Amino acid sequence: MTTTVEGPDFIALQVTDVTAAAAFFEEHLGLHRAPVSPPHAVVFATTPIPFAVREPLPGTDLTGDSTPGLGVALWLRTDDATKLHAQLVAAGVEVAGPVQDSPFGPTFTFTGPEGYRLTVHGG
């Protein structure tokens, strides 16, 4: 009998400045820290999948990577993509374009900490 995987269970972005990345997600997206995080990371109380920012894993060098996470699509759910888009634009966050309709509801992409491209959907 083959063992299977149910799906993603934890997502973390590796960053060189955990404090600044955590502040970005708290200030701009309203995420709240989980009650406990390991010393090298900040874990947020997100559902259904926990999300974190963490120091790079051993052997990972992010200093020369101008497009971290290239090839990985990370989508975040919100109750109002249009309102969040306006908030991010007003805060000076780099947003890739206007909110667009998709099969997953309204979506847009923005540049998060250290150049990660993140997509928001919902609402």
Secondary structure, DSSP 8 states (H G I E B T S, - for coil): ------S---EEEE-S-HHHHHHHHHHHH---B-S---TTEEEE--SSS-EEEE---TT---TT-SSTTTT--EEEE-S-HHHHHHHHHHTT--B-S--B--TTSSEEEEE-GGG-EEEEE--
